């Protein structure tokens, strides 16, 4: 698993996704100052909130990118297990 050193959650917001479903959009700030948005579906968002012990979006700020990456991977694996 690749790790982006120094990348942290800069902020998060709820946005409309496909077919009107809500998704969590996490803004990642890199050590070079660049940023990018990472959309998370409901399962990944819940996993991220739990792993960060966060009850508000503001509590995600400053958390490492690795937690976002782990939530995406676990969400993907959970989805694949359900389809089998």
PDB file of N, CA, C and O in Angstrom:
ATOM      1  N   UNK A   1       0.844  -1.167   0.000  1.00  0.00           N
ATOM      2  CA  UNK A   1       0.000   0.000   0.000  1.00  0.00           C
ATOM      3  C   UNK A   1       0.897   1.241   0.000  1.00  0.00           C
ATOM      4  O   UNK A   1       1.742   1.406   0.880  1.00  0.00           O
ATOM      5  N   UNK A   2       0.704   2.104  -0.992  1.00  0.00           N
ATOM      6  CA  UNK A   2       1.492   3.328  -1.090  1.00  0.00           C
ATOM      7  C   UNK A   2       1.015   4.333  -0.058  1.00  0.00           C
ATOM      8  O   UNK A   2      -0.186   4.469   0.176  1.00  0.00           O
ATOM      9  N   UNK A   3       1.947   5.031   0.555  1.00  0.00           N
ATOM     10  CA  UNK A   3       1.623   6.042   1.549  1.00  0.00           C
ATOM     11  C   UNK A   3       2.134   7.381   1.039  1.00  0.00           C
ATOM     12  O   UNK A   3       3.276   7.488   0.591  1.00  0.00           O
ATOM     13  N   UNK A   4       1.293   8.394   1.109  1.00  0.00           N
ATOM     14  CA  UNK A   4       1.676   9.733   0.696  1.00  0.00           C
ATOM     15  C   UNK A   4       2.077  10.473   1.964  1.00  0.00           C
ATOM     16  O   UNK A   4       1.224  10.897   2.744  1.00  0.00           O
ATOM     17  N   UNK A   5       3.390  10.626   2.162  1.00  0.00           N
ATOM     18  CA  UNK A   5       3.901  11.227   3.391  1.00  0.00           C
ATOM     19  C   UNK A   5       3.403  12.656   3.532  1.00  0.00           C
ATOM     20  O   UNK A   5       3.433  13.431   2.576  1.00  0.00           O
ATOM     21  N   UNK A   6       2.947  12.999   4.724  1.00  0.00           N
ATOM     22  CA  UNK A   6       2.537  14.357   5.013  1.00  0.00           C
ATOM     23  C   UNK A   6       1.150  14.733   4.527  1.00  0.00           C
ATOM     24  O   UNK A   6       0.707  15.853   4.781  1.00  0.00           O
ATOM     25  N   UNK A   7       0.446  13.848   3.841  1.00  0.00           N
ATOM     26  CA  UNK A   7      -0.898  14.166   3.351  1.00  0.00           C
ATOM     27  C   UNK A   7      -1.892  14.037   4.499  1.00  0.00           C
ATOM     28  O   UNK A   7      -1.909  13.028   5.205  1.00  0.00           O
ATOM     29  N   UNK A   8      -2.722  15.064   4.682  1.00  0.00           N
ATOM     30  CA  UNK A   8      -3.704  15.076   5.766  1.00  0.00           C
ATOM     31  C   UNK A   8      -5.055  15.566   5.249  1.00  0.00           C
ATOM     32  O   UNK A   8      -5.152  16.196   4.195  1.00  0.00           O
ATOM     33  N   UNK A   9      -6.081  15.261   6.015  1.00  0.00           N
ATOM     34  CA  UNK A   9      -7.416  15.762   5.696  1.00  0.00           C
ATOM     35  C   UNK A   9      -7.463  17.248   6.022  1.00  0.00           C
ATOM     36  O   UNK A   9      -7.201  17.669   7.148  1.00  0.00           O
ATOM     37  N   UNK A  10      -7.804  18.026   5.002  1.00  0.00           N
ATOM     38  CA  UNK A  10      -7.862  19.480   5.120  1.00  0.00           C
ATOM     39  C   UNK A  10      -9.278  19.944   5.460  1.00  0.00           C
ATOM     40  O   UNK A  10      -9.466  21.033   6.002  1.00  0.00           O
ATOM     41  N   UNK A  11     -10.265  19.118   5.140  1.00  0.00           N
ATOM     42  CA  UNK A  11     -11.664  19.446   5.396  1.00  0.00           C
ATOM     43  C   UNK A  11     -12.549  18.393   4.767  1.00  0.00           C
ATOM     44  O   UNK A  11     -12.068  17.518   4.046  1.00  0.00           O
ATOM     45  N   UNK A  12     -13.829  18.474   5.034  1.00  0.00           N
ATOM     46  CA  UNK A  12     -14.776  17.520   4.468  1.00  0.00           C
ATOM     47  C   UNK A  12     -16.136  18.188   4.348  1.00  0.00           C
ATOM     48  O   UNK A  12     -16.476  19.090   5.114  1.00  0.00           O
ATOM     49  N   UNK A  13     -16.906  17.726   3.367  1.00  0.00           N
ATOM     50  CA  UNK A  13     -18.251  18.264   3.167  1.00  0.00           C
ATOM     51  C   UNK A  13     -19.141  17.162   2.610  1.00  0.00           C
ATOM     52  O   UNK A  13     -18.653  16.197   2.021  1.00  0.00           O
ATOM     53  N   UNK A  14     -20.432  17.309   2.798  1.00  0.00           N
ATOM     54  CA  UNK A  14     -21.405  16.392   2.225  1.00  0.00           C
ATOM     55  C   UNK A  14     -21.837  16.980   0.890  1.00  0.00           C
ATOM     56  O   UNK A  14     -22.096  18.179   0.786  1.00  0.00           O
ATOM     57  N   UNK A  15     -21.913  16.126  -0.135  1.00  0.00           N
ATOM     58  CA  UNK A  15     -22.295  16.568  -1.479  1.00  0.00           C
ATOM     59  C   UNK A  15     -23.269  15.565  -2.085  1.00  0.00           C
ATOM     60  O   UNK A  15     -23.348  14.415  -1.653  1.00  0.00           O
ATOM     61  N   UNK A  16     -23.999  16.015  -3.079  1.00  0.00           N
ATOM     62  CA  UNK A  16     -24.905  15.132  -3.813  1.00  0.00           C
ATOM     63  C   UNK A  16     -24.093  14.244  -4.742  1.00  0.00           C
ATOM     64  O   UNK A  16     -23.152  14.703  -5.390  1.00  0.00           O
ATOM     65  N   UNK A  17     -24.457  12.987  -4.801  1.00  0.00           N
ATOM     66  CA  UNK A  17     -23.782  12.029  -5.673  1.00  0.00           C
ATOM     67  C   UNK A  17     -24.787  11.491  -6.682  1.00  0.00           C
ATOM     68  O   UNK A  17     -25.874  12.044  -6.852  1.00  0.00           O
ATOM     69  N   UNK A  18     -24.417  10.428  -7.335  1.00  0.00           N
ATOM     70  CA  UNK A  18     -25.249   9.794  -8.351  1.00  0.00           C
ATOM     71  C   UNK A  18     -26.615   9.420  -7.787  1.00  0.00           C
ATOM     72  O   UNK A  18     -26.705   8.883  -6.683  1.00  0.00           O
ATOM     73  N   UNK A  19     -27.666   9.696  -8.530  1.00  0.00           N
ATOM     74  CA  UNK A  19     -29.046   9.368  -8.168  1.00  0.00           C
ATOM     75  C   UNK A  19     -29.497  10.004  -6.857  1.00  0.00           C
ATOM     76  O   UNK A  19     -30.351   9.459  -6.158  1.00  0.00           O
ATOM     77  N   UNK A  20     -28.923  11.158  -6.528  1.00  0.00           N
ATOM     78  CA  UNK A  20     -29.356  11.892  -5.351  1.00  0.00           C
ATOM     79  C   UNK A  20     -28.841  11.393  -4.022  1.00  0.00           C
ATOM     80  O   UNK A  20     -29.207  11.937  -2.979  1.00  0.00           O
ATOM     81  N   UNK A  21     -28.004  10.377  -4.029  1.00  0.00           N
ATOM     82  CA  UNK A  21     -27.415   9.880  -2.785  1.00  0.00           C
ATOM     83  C   UNK A  21     -26.377  10.878  -2.290  1.00  0.00           C
ATOM     84  O   UNK A  21     -25.750  11.585  -3.078  1.00  0.00           O
ATOM     85  N   UNK A  22     -26.206  10.924  -0.982  1.00  0.00           N
ATOM     86  CA  UNK A  22     -25.186  11.789  -0.397  1.00  0.00           C
ATOM     87  C   UNK A  22     -23.859  11.057  -0.342  1.00  0.00           C
ATOM     88  O   UNK A  22     -23.810   9.838  -0.176  1.00  0.00           O
ATOM     89  N   UNK A  23     -22.783  11.820  -0.484  1.00  0.00           N
ATOM     90  CA  UNK A  23     -21.440  11.265  -0.308  1.00  0.00           C
ATOM     91  C   UNK A  23     -20.621  12.270   0.487  1.00  0.00           C
ATOM     92  O   UNK A  23     -20.944  13.457   0.540  1.00  0.00           O
ATOM     93  N   UNK A  24     -19.579  11.783   1.090  1.00  0.00           N
ATOM     94  CA  UNK A  24     -18.665  12.624   1.834  1.00  0.00           C
ATOM     95  C   UNK A  24     -17.492  12.939   0.918  1.00  0.00           C
ATOM     96  O   UNK A  24     -16.852  12.027   0.394  1.00  0.00           O
ATOM     97  N   UNK A  25     -17.209  14.207   0.723  1.00  0.00           N
ATOM     98  CA  UNK A  25     -16.063  14.618  -0.089  1.00  0.00           C
ATOM     99  C   UNK A  25     -14.993  15.125   0.863  1.00  0.00           C
ATOM    100  O   UNK A  25     -15.182  16.124   1.557  1.00  0.00           O
ATOM    101  N   UNK A  26     -13.869  14.421   0.886  1.00  0.00           N
ATOM    102  CA  UNK A  26     -12.763  14.746   1.777  1.00  0.00           C
ATOM    103  C   UNK A  26     -11.696  15.482   0.971  1.00  0.00           C
ATOM    104  O   UNK A  26     -11.261  15.003  -0.076  1.00  0.00           O
ATOM    105  N   UNK A  27     -11.281  16.639   1.459  1.00  0.00           N
ATOM    106  CA  UNK A  27     -10.222  17.393   0.806  1.00  0.00           C
ATOM    107  C   UNK A  27      -8.899  17.028   1.466  1.00  0.00           C
ATOM    108  O   UNK A  27      -8.736  17.160   2.679  1.00  0.00           O
ATOM    109  N   UNK A  28      -7.958  16.565   0.646  1.00  0.00           N
ATOM    110  CA  UNK A  28      -6.636  16.157   1.129  1.00  0.00           C
ATOM    111  C   UNK A  28      -5.622  17.243   0.795  1.00  0.00           C
ATOM    112  O   UNK A  28      -5.584  17.729  -0.335  1.00  0.00           O
ATOM    113  N   UNK A  29      -4.797  17.627   1.771  1.00  0.00           N
ATOM    114  CA  UNK A  29      -3.711  18.591   1.552  1.00  0.00           C
ATOM    115  C   UNK A  29      -2.380  17.842   1.616  1.00  0.00           C
ATOM    116  O   UNK A  29      -2.098  17.129   2.578  1.00  0.00           O
ATOM    117  N   UNK A  30      -1.582  18.016   0.586  1.00  0.00           N
ATOM    118  CA  UNK A  30      -0.281  17.354   0.490  1.00  0.00           C
ATOM    119  C   UNK A  30       0.810  18.249   1.049  1.00  0.00           C
ATOM    120  O   UNK A  30       0.618  19.456   1.192  1.00  0.00           O
ATOM    121  N   UNK A  31       1.938  17.669   1.361  1.00  0.00           N
ATOM    122  CA  UNK A  31       3.044  18.414   1.968  1.00  0.00           C
ATOM    123  C   UNK A  31       3.568  19.527   1.058  1.00  0.00           C
ATOM    124  O   UNK A  31       4.181  20.481   1.538  1.00  0.00           O
ATOM    125  N   UNK A  32       3.330  19.411  -0.254  1.00  0.00           N
ATOM    126  CA  UNK A  32       3.785  20.458  -1.175  1.00  0.00           C
ATOM    127  C   UNK A  32       2.766  21.580  -1.321  1.00  0.00           C
ATOM    128  O   UNK A  32       2.977  22.511  -2.099  1.00  0.00           O
ATOM    129  N   UNK A  33       1.649  21.502  -0.572  1.00  0.00           N
ATOM    130  CA  UNK A  33       0.623  22.534  -0.598  1.00  0.00           C
ATOM    131  C   UNK A  33      -0.546  22.238  -1.522  1.00  0.00           C
ATOM    132  O   UNK A  33      -1.574  22.912  -1.453  1.00  0.00           O
ATOM    133  N   UNK A  34      -0.405  21.248  -2.379  1.00  0.00           N
ATOM    134  CA  UNK A  34      -1.481  20.878  -3.289  1.00  0.00           C
ATOM    135  C   UNK A  34      -2.629  20.219  -2.546  1.00  0.00           C
ATOM    136  O   UNK A  34      -2.452  19.682  -1.453  1.00  0.00           O
ATOM    137  N   UNK A  35      -3.805  20.266  -3.151  1.00  0.00           N
ATOM    138  CA  UNK A  35      -4.980  19.631  -2.556  1.00  0.00           C
ATOM    139  C   UNK A  35      -5.742  18.849  -3.614  1.00  0.00           C
ATOM    140  O   UNK A  35      -5.606  19.106  -4.810  1.00  0.00           O
ATOM    141  N   UNK A  36      -6.531  17.908  -3.168  1.00  0.00           N
ATOM    142  CA  UNK A  36      -7.442  17.193  -4.062  1.00  0.00           C
ATOM    143  C   UNK A  36      -8.622  16.685  -3.252  1.00  0.00           C
ATOM    144  O   UNK A  36      -8.514  16.446  -2.049  1.00  0.00           O
ATOM    145  N   UNK A  37      -9.752  16.524  -3.935  1.00  0.00           N
ATOM    146  CA  UNK A  37     -10.960  16.010  -3.308  1.00  0.00           C
ATOM    147  C   UNK A  37     -11.080  14.515  -3.558  1.00  0.00           C
ATOM    148  O   UNK A  37     -10.811  14.036  -4.660  1.00  0.00           O
ATOM    149  N   UNK A  38     -11.487  13.778  -2.524  1.00  0.00           N
ATOM    150  CA  UNK A  38     -11.699  12.338  -2.609  1.00  0.00           C
ATOM    151  C   UNK A  38     -13.132  12.052  -2.163  1.00  0.00           C
ATOM    152  O   UNK A  38     -13.463  12.247  -0.993  1.00  0.00           O
ATOM    153  N   UNK A  39     -13.990  11.588  -3.088  1.00  0.00           N
ATOM    154  CA  UNK A  39     -15.363  11.271  -2.700  1.00  0.00           C
ATOM    155  C   UNK A  39     -15.448   9.899  -2.030  1.00  0.00           C
ATOM    156  O   UNK A  39     -14.815   8.940  -2.470  1.00  0.00           O
ATOM    157  N   UNK A  40     -16.239   9.822  -0.961  1.00  0.00           N
ATOM    158  CA  UNK A  40     -16.439   8.563  -0.246  1.00  0.00           C
ATOM    159  C   UNK A  40     -17.924   8.248  -0.212  1.00  0.00           C
ATOM    160  O   UNK A  40     -18.745   9.109   0.102  1.00  0.00           O
ATOM    161  N   UNK A  41     -18.259   7.015  -0.537  1.00  0.00           N
ATOM    162  CA  UNK A  41     -19.633   6.555  -0.395  1.00  0.00           C
ATOM    163  C   UNK A  41     -19.979   6.393   1.065  1.00  0.00           C
ATOM    164  O   UNK A  41     -19.139   6.609   1.938  1.00  0.00           O
ATOM    165  N   UNK A  42     -21.220   6.011   1.334  1.00  0.00           N
ATOM    166  CA  UNK A  42     -21.713   5.924   2.706  1.00  0.00           C
ATOM    167  C   UNK A  42     -20.904   4.969   3.580  1.00  0.00           C
ATOM    168  O   UNK A  42     -20.594   5.293   4.727  1.00  0.00           O
ATOM    169  N   UNK A  43     -20.561   3.801   3.049  1.00  0.00           N
ATOM    170  CA  UNK A  43     -19.819   2.816   3.853  1.00  0.00           C
ATOM    171  C   UNK A  43     -18.425   3.332   4.180  1.00  0.00           C
ATOM    172  O   UNK A  43     -17.999   3.273   5.333  1.00  0.00           O
ATOM    173  N   UNK A  44     -17.712   3.835   3.181  1.00  0.00           N
ATOM    174  CA  UNK A  44     -16.362   4.366   3.413  1.00  0.00           C
ATOM    175  C   UNK A  44     -16.396   5.558   4.360  1.00  0.00           C
ATOM    176  O   UNK A  44     -15.518   5.700   5.212  1.00  0.00           O
ATOM    177  N   UNK A  45     -17.408   6.420   4.217  1.00  0.00           N
ATOM    178  CA  UNK A  45     -17.524   7.580   5.102  1.00  0.00           C
ATOM    179  C   UNK A  45     -17.713   7.140   6.550  1.00  0.00           C
ATOM    180  O   UNK A  45     -17.089   7.682   7.462  1.00  0.00           O
ATOM    181  N   UNK A  46     -18.581   6.149   6.747  1.00  0.00           N
ATOM    182  CA  UNK A  46     -18.804   5.643   8.106  1.00  0.00           C
ATOM    183  C   UNK A  46     -17.526   5.022   8.683  1.00  0.00           C
ATOM    184  O   UNK A  46     -17.198   5.237   9.849  1.00  0.00           O
ATOM    185  N   UNK A  47     -16.823   4.267   7.870  1.00  0.00           N
ATOM    186  CA  UNK A  47     -15.566   3.661   8.327  1.00  0.00           C
ATOM    187  C   UNK A  47     -14.539   4.725   8.694  1.00  0.00           C
ATOM    188  O   UNK A  47     -13.836   4.596   9.696  1.00  0.00           O
ATOM    189  N   UNK A  48     -14.454   5.773   7.884  1.00  0.00           N
ATOM    190  CA  UNK A  48     -13.509   6.858   8.167  1.00  0.00           C
ATOM    191  C   UNK A  48     -13.871   7.561   9.468  1.00  0.00           C
ATOM    192  O   UNK A  48     -13.008   7.784  10.316  1.00  0.00           O
ATOM    193  N   UNK A  49     -15.144   7.909   9.627  1.00  0.00           N
ATOM    194  CA  UNK A  49     -15.563   8.590  10.851  1.00  0.00           C
ATOM    195  C   UNK A  49     -15.248   7.748  12.076  1.00  0.00           C
ATOM    196  O   UNK A  49     -14.784   8.265  13.092  1.00  0.00           O
ATOM    197  N   UNK A  50     -15.501   6.449  11.977  1.00  0.00           N
ATOM    198  CA  UNK A  50     -15.240   5.547  13.100  1.00  0.00           C
ATOM    199  C   UNK A  50     -13.747   5.454  13.403  1.00  0.00           C
ATOM    200  O   UNK A  50     -13.343   5.516  14.564  1.00  0.00           O
ATOM    201  N   UNK A  51     -12.925   5.304  12.360  1.00  0.00           N
ATOM    202  CA  UNK A  51     -11.483   5.150  12.595  1.00  0.00           C
ATOM    203  C   UNK A  51     -10.843   6.415  13.151  1.00  0.00           C
ATOM    204  O   UNK A  51      -9.800   6.353  13.801  1.00  0.00           O
ATOM    205  N   UNK A  52     -11.470   7.567  12.895  1.00  0.00           N
ATOM    206  CA  UNK A  52     -10.962   8.840  13.416  1.00  0.00           C
ATOM    207  C   UNK A  52     -11.628   9.230  14.729  1.00  0.00           C
ATOM    208  O   UNK A  52     -11.325  10.285  15.287  1.00  0.00           O
ATOM    209  N   UNK A  53     -12.541   8.380  15.231  1.00  0.00           N
ATOM    210  CA  UNK A  53     -13.312   8.702  16.438  1.00  0.00           C
ATOM    211  C   UNK A  53     -13.971  10.069  16.300  1.00  0.00           C
ATOM    212  O   UNK A  53     -14.007  10.852  17.250  1.00  0.00           O
ATOM    213  N   UNK A  54     -14.494  10.348  15.099  1.00  0.00           N
ATOM    214  CA  UNK A  54     -15.085  11.649  14.806  1.00  0.00           C
ATOM    215  C   UNK A  54     -16.609  11.561  14.830  1.00  0.00           C
ATOM    216  O   UNK A  54     -17.199  10.610  14.318  1.00  0.00           O
ATOM    217  N   UNK A  55     -17.223  12.555  15.424  1.00  0.00           N
ATOM    218  CA  UNK A  55     -18.680  12.662  15.397  1.00  0.00           C
ATOM    219  C   UNK A  55     -19.121  13.872  14.569  1.00  0.00           C
ATOM    220  O   UNK A  55     -20.309  14.042  14.294  1.00  0.00           O
ATOM    221  N   UNK A  56     -18.154  14.711  14.172  1.00  0.00           N
ATOM    222  CA  UNK A  56     -18.428  15.852  13.298  1.00  0.00           C
ATOM    223  C   UNK A  56     -17.391  15.863  12.182  1.00  0.00           C
ATOM    224  O   UNK A  56     -16.309  15.293  12.324  1.00  0.00           O
ATOM    225  N   UNK A  57     -17.724  16.510  11.080  1.00  0.00           N
ATOM    226  CA  UNK A  57     -16.776  16.595   9.964  1.00  0.00           C
ATOM    227  C   UNK A  57     -15.527  17.373  10.351  1.00  0.00           C
ATOM    228  O   UNK A  57     -14.433  17.066   9.876  1.00  0.00           O
ATOM    229  N   UNK A  58     -15.677  18.361  11.196  1.00  0.00           N
ATOM    230  CA  UNK A  58     -14.533  19.166  11.622  1.00  0.00           C
ATOM    231  C   UNK A  58     -13.483  18.324  12.338  1.00  0.00           C
ATOM    232  O   UNK A  58     -12.294  18.639  12.286  1.00  0.00           O
ATOM    233  N   UNK A  59     -13.913  17.263  12.999  1.00  0.00           N
ATOM    234  CA  UNK A  59     -12.971  16.406  13.735  1.00  0.00           C
ATOM    235  C   UNK A  59     -12.104  15.567  12.806  1.00  0.00           C
ATOM    236  O   UNK A  59     -11.147  14.938  13.259  1.00  0.00           O
ATOM    237  N   UNK A  60     -12.423  15.547  11.505  1.00  0.00           N
ATOM    238  CA  UNK A  60     -11.588  14.826  10.543  1.00  0.00           C
ATOM    239  C   UNK A  60     -10.334  15.619  10.174  1.00  0.00           C
ATOM    240  O   UNK A  60      -9.330  15.036   9.765  1.00  0.00           O
ATOM    241  N   UNK A  61     -10.388  16.934  10.317  1.00  0.00           N
ATOM    242  CA  UNK A  61      -9.277  17.789   9.915  1.00  0.00           C
ATOM    243  C   UNK A  61      -8.001  17.422  10.659  1.00  0.00           C
ATOM    244  O   UNK A  61      -7.995  17.258  11.879  1.00  0.00           O
ATOM    245  N   UNK A  62      -6.923  17.296   9.897  1.00  0.00           N
ATOM    246  CA  UNK A  62      -5.618  16.953  10.459  1.00  0.00           C
ATOM    247  C   UNK A  62      -5.344  15.461  10.522  1.00  0.00           C
ATOM    248  O   UNK A  62      -4.209  15.054  10.772  1.00  0.00           O
ATOM    249  N   UNK A  63      -6.357  14.639  10.299  1.00  0.00           N
ATOM    250  CA  UNK A  63      -6.154  13.186  10.291  1.00  0.00           C
ATOM    251  C   UNK A  63      -5.350  12.795   9.049  1.00  0.00           C
ATOM    252  O   UNK A  63      -5.456  13.448   8.010  1.00  0.00           O
ATOM    253  N   UNK A  64      -4.572  11.768   9.149  1.00  0.00           N
ATOM    254  CA  UNK A  64      -3.713  11.327   8.048  1.00  0.00           C
ATOM    255  C   UNK A  64      -4.478  10.720   6.883  1.00  0.00           C
ATOM    256  O   UNK A  64      -5.533  10.113   7.069  1.00  0.00           O
ATOM    257  N   UNK A  65      -3.947  10.885   5.699  1.00  0.00           N
ATOM    258  CA  UNK A  65      -4.492  10.315   4.470  1.00  0.00           C
ATOM    259  C   UNK A  65      -4.650   8.812   4.581  1.00  0.00           C
ATOM    260  O   UNK A  65      -5.553   8.245   3.966  1.00  0.00           O
ATOM    261  N   UNK A  66      -3.799   8.155   5.345  1.00  0.00           N
ATOM    262  CA  UNK A  66      -3.836   6.702   5.473  1.00  0.00           C
ATOM    263  C   UNK A  66      -5.202   6.215   5.957  1.00  0.00           C
ATOM    264  O   UNK A  66      -5.645   5.133   5.572  1.00  0.00           O
ATOM    265  N   UNK A  67      -5.869   7.002   6.795  1.00  0.00           N
ATOM    266  CA  UNK A  67      -7.186   6.603   7.289  1.00  0.00           C
ATOM    267  C   UNK A  67      -8.231   6.660   6.174  1.00  0.00           C
ATOM    268  O   UNK A  67      -9.139   5.829   6.135  1.00  0.00           O
ATOM    269  N   UNK A  68      -8.113   7.619   5.282  1.00  0.00           N
ATOM    270  CA  UNK A  68      -9.011   7.699   4.120  1.00  0.00           C
ATOM    271  C   UNK A  68      -8.764   6.492   3.223  1.00  0.00           C
ATOM    272  O   UNK A  68      -9.701   5.823   2.786  1.00  0.00           O
ATOM    273  N   UNK A  69      -7.504   6.227   2.960  1.00  0.00           N
ATOM    274  CA  UNK A  69      -7.126   5.102   2.107  1.00  0.00           C
ATOM    275  C   UNK A  69      -7.624   3.779   2.686  1.00  0.00           C
ATOM    276  O   UNK A  69      -8.158   2.945   1.954  1.00  0.00           O
ATOM    277  N   UNK A  70      -7.454   3.582   3.986  1.00  0.00           N
ATOM    278  CA  UNK A  70      -7.905   2.343   4.630  1.00  0.00           C
ATOM    279  C   UNK A  70      -9.424   2.208   4.545  1.00  0.00           C
ATOM    280  O   UNK A  70      -9.931   1.108   4.324  1.00  0.00           O
ATOM    281  N   UNK A  71     -10.156   3.306   4.718  1.00  0.00           N
ATOM    282  CA  UNK A  71     -11.623   3.264   4.635  1.00  0.00           C
ATOM    283  C   UNK A  71     -12.073   2.892   3.228  1.00  0.00           C
ATOM    284  O   UNK A  71     -13.017   2.119   3.063  1.00  0.00           O
ATOM    285  N   UNK A  72     -11.403   3.437   2.212  1.00  0.00           N
ATOM    286  CA  UNK A  72     -11.742   3.104   0.827  1.00  0.00           C
ATOM    287  C   UNK A  72     -11.482   1.633   0.526  1.00  0.00           C
ATOM    288  O   UNK A  72     -12.295   0.969  -0.117  1.00  0.00           O
ATOM    289  N   UNK A  73     -10.358   1.136   0.991  1.00  0.00           N
ATOM    290  CA  UNK A  73     -10.003  -0.271   0.745  1.00  0.00           C
ATOM    291  C   UNK A  73     -10.991  -1.194   1.448  1.00  0.00           C
ATOM    292  O   UNK A  73     -11.483  -2.149   0.846  1.00  0.00           O
ATOM    293  N   UNK A  74     -11.285  -0.918   2.719  1.00  0.00           N
ATOM    294  CA  UNK A  74     -12.208  -1.783   3.469  1.00  0.00           C
ATOM    295  C   UNK A  74     -13.613  -1.732   2.857  1.00  0.00           C
ATOM    296  O   UNK A  74     -14.292  -2.754   2.769  1.00  0.00           O
ATOM    297  N   UNK A  75     -14.040  -0.549   2.440  1.00  0.00           N
ATOM    298  CA  UNK A  75     -15.347  -0.408   1.806  1.00  0.00           C
ATOM    299  C   UNK A  75     -15.403  -1.212   0.509  1.00  0.00           C
ATOM    300  O   UNK A  75     -16.396  -1.888   0.239  1.00  0.00           O
ATOM    301  N   UNK A  76     -14.360  -1.141  -0.276  1.00  0.00           N
ATOM    302  CA  UNK A  76     -14.284  -1.893  -1.531  1.00  0.00           C
ATOM    303  C   UNK A  76     -14.330  -3.398  -1.258  1.00  0.00           C
ATOM    304  O   UNK A  76     -15.063  -4.133  -1.920  1.00  0.00           O
ATOM    305  N   UNK A  77     -13.550  -3.844  -0.290  1.00  0.00           N
ATOM    306  CA  UNK A  77     -13.514  -5.274   0.043  1.00  0.00           C
ATOM    307  C   UNK A  77     -14.862  -5.756   0.559  1.00  0.00           C
ATOM    308  O   UNK A  77     -15.296  -6.858   0.221  1.00  0.00           O
ATOM    309  N   UNK A  78     -15.526  -4.946   1.371  1.00  0.00           N
ATOM    310  CA  UNK A  78     -16.846  -5.302   1.889  1.00  0.00           C
ATOM    311  C   UNK A  78     -17.854  -5.429   0.767  1.00  0.00           C
ATOM    312  O   UNK A  78     -18.663  -6.357   0.750  1.00  0.00           O
ATOM    313  N   UNK A  79     -17.808  -4.499  -0.168  1.00  0.00           N
ATOM    314  CA  UNK A  79     -18.720  -4.529  -1.327  1.00  0.00           C
ATOM    315  C   UNK A  79     -18.488  -5.792  -2.167  1.00  0.00           C
ATOM    316  O   UNK A  79     -19.443  -6.444  -2.590  1.00  0.00           O
ATOM    317  N   UNK A  80     -17.233  -6.127  -2.403  1.00  0.00           N
ATOM    318  CA  UNK A  80     -16.904  -7.312  -3.199  1.00  0.00           C
ATOM    319  C   UNK A  80     -17.340  -8.596  -2.500  1.00  0.00           C
ATOM    320  O   UNK A  80     -17.795  -9.528  -3.163  1.00  0.00           O
ATOM    321  N   UNK A  81     -17.211  -8.664  -1.172  1.00  0.00           N
ATOM    322  CA  UNK A  81     -17.635  -9.845  -0.427  1.00  0.00           C
ATOM    323  C   UNK A  81     -19.138 -10.036  -0.535  1.00  0.00           C
ATOM    324  O   UNK A  81     -19.610 -11.170  -0.616  1.00  0.00           O
ATOM    325  N   UNK A  82     -19.900  -8.945  -0.538  1.00  0.00           N
ATOM    326  CA  UNK A  82     -21.359  -9.029  -0.632  1.00  0.00           C
ATOM    327  C   UNK A  82     -21.807  -9.551  -1.999  1.00  0.00           C
ATOM    328  O   UNK A  82     -22.840 -10.214  -2.100  1.00  0.00           O
ATOM    329  N   UNK A  83     -21.043  -9.260  -3.040  1.00  0.00           N
ATOM    330  CA  UNK A  83     -21.415  -9.670  -4.395  1.00  0.00           C
ATOM    331  C   UNK A  83     -21.098 -11.131  -4.677  1.00  0.00           C
ATOM    332  O   UNK A  83     -21.622 -11.700  -5.635  1.00  0.00           O
ATOM    333  N   UNK A  84     -20.251 -11.747  -3.861  1.00  0.00           N
ATOM    334  CA  UNK A  84     -19.847 -13.134  -4.119  1.00  0.00           C
ATOM    335  C   UNK A  84     -20.832 -14.122  -3.549  1.00  0.00           C
ATOM    336  O   UNK A  84     -20.640 -15.331  -3.679  1.00  0.00           O
TER     337      UNK A  84
END
